[in-house]
């Protein structure tokens, strides 16, 4: 078996494009081994310790990390995570998400996050995902390198077991902290580590190696599925990446369609819904031929809607009251918080809106019914309802489009139609 030192040297030697390695440093044995091994190579390192404030000892661990980095002359950032208990999510998962958000914020375009995941972690993750009913994406577990935020994420220790890391730590007289919660079987991963994995390894001594190989095979399968999804999404593409052609998707077999939808969500960094909800998207939104409404399937991270023959992938929309009205003093920007939007008079003028000269105040409101407009280039007035239908504006967007008025006259449907100049005088 090759040594950790020699492997790390070969692993990092070709990575000339990386300007800085951001090390996830918890102070535990695994990350201490990683930090020590990489520091020996003289790499440009920056350690990040995330304090989750979930344990009584968290301040002691933070101080330990500070002392280790000072001794080894490694820059250290102390980050603080706010971990909330959310419905249908474990505290472990919430902490992990908070941790990676903080790590991502530390990465520049030429940086790499490096974590100390090892062979035992890989096996435990594979079993956890299997017990959760995961597909190939989950069973592929962890790879040695993938994109993260604007940088990349490296896991160079995946080929080594926890026992091998401990041997390295002892040989180099390393000091680390122990999280007492790691010895509690109340957490799923700990239960596998403490109760299940020892029995599996006693029965099948090569279990760690074979499970790592299984995860690698699933990763290969996922590469093929991702390429297939890319081809299908390209065929269904429109001018907007979050909109797809339904008629193209309907030609796909169900399993292939769901693979394309998962790839679509992945490309937009939206976590896919569970199997039941995704099946509902296929059956009730994509596959239906007798569509008379604009169906929607929403989940925590996003929503899929259909209008006519287009499928829309959206993030959850904030609450918005279309009955609100704003009196806009145009010498100042108008902030519409429910739309997360700010209006500027200069933007209207540059968009060709016929704003009367020396105007002091405009009114901004939203559709209430009965509005009419004669757009630039048209001879007759049209109802806003007809304009929306002719413009294929999805129904859920119509009540969120600002209407700008002056002295009771509609100047524009912002971003879509401007009134003919003679109507604005």
Phi, psi and omega in degrees: 000129181290152181285158178297319180301311183293324179293314181300322179297315180290326182293315187270344184303317182279355187274065185289337184282346182279125181266337182204139178254119179264112185264126173284104189245102179274339186096353177284178185299313186300309183288334176292319176298315180299311182297318180296313182296320180287326179295326177299331183277354180072028181282155176287104188249149172216112182275145176232122176252125180258121176265113182274348180057039180252347182236152178297330184274005189301324180290326177293318179297318179299316180294322178300314180298320179300315182292319179298313182293325177295318180296320182269001178060051179243132178297141183227134171248130176260118181246150183240125183260140173257109185254120180249148176273110182253153180300139176065018175226138179283159177297329177297315181292319179297319179294320180298315180297317179297320181297314183288333173297317179292320177299315182299324180294339182275348188271131169265176184296341180243021180259160175226128170282134179237125179240159189262029177300141183230188187297322178295319177300319180300314181295317180296319179296319178301313180295317179300315181294322178297317180291338177271000179076030182289157174268197182305324181297318178286320182288339176294344176056239189242139175255166182286337183207129171204168183285142175216122182052232180263004179240219178220166180238123182245141175230079188286347185262012183298337181275001183244146180274165176300322180297322179291324176293320180295321178298317177299314182299319181289320179297328182259012176053042180281151178242134181219171179257152178246127176276115182300335180292342178293345181258007179262121180284005180292332178273141186303312183296319178297321179299317177297316183294318187273324188254319190267310185301318178302322179291319179297317182291325176296320181283317181234091185304333180266019187300318181299318181292316183290324178291324175296320178294320179298318178297321178296321178294322177295325178295321176297318178297321180294325177300317178295317180295322178295319179295320178295317178299320179299319178295316181292322179290326177297320180293329183263006188291152171239192179288349181238129187295339181266010179232132180236157178278119184295321184298330177286317179297326182293343178278352182273144173295152191305311182298321180290324178296315180295325176297319178295319180295319177297318178297323178298313180294319179300318181297333180259011177058040176245124182292131182292150177287174179289174186302318182298314181291323179293322175299322178295323177300315182294311187284319190259346182241308185281313191277343185292136178261336186263044187286123179239357181228193178242083185292157181219144170235116183247149173216185189303316188268343185189190176205149176242130180233158176230137173223121185054237183252035177232141178250131185245133173252121187226155167278156181306131183275136178293159179296142183216131179259106182288354179275352183287150179228141180239132170264110191261109171284107195287354175281357177230152176295152176253120179261122175252097189295324182292343177253356186052049187222145178235130181257140177233141179302320181299325179296320178298313183296319180289340179271004176087010178289131183280076179281126180302148180295147177058026179293140181254329186214140174236161176249134177238125175216193185229169187302134176235350182109136177091356181292144177227154182208140169256101183292159175305130179090353179258151180269337186232157175289150175227148176289151179298326178301314180292322178298316179298319180293315179294327180273002181054040177280121182303143183304323183289347179267340191295322181279000180251005180267120180295137172252125185254126183240154170223121182052041176082356180261133181284117180273323182195154165262101199304123178091355184234297184228138173252143177291147175303139186307321183292344177276350187256353185292000000 
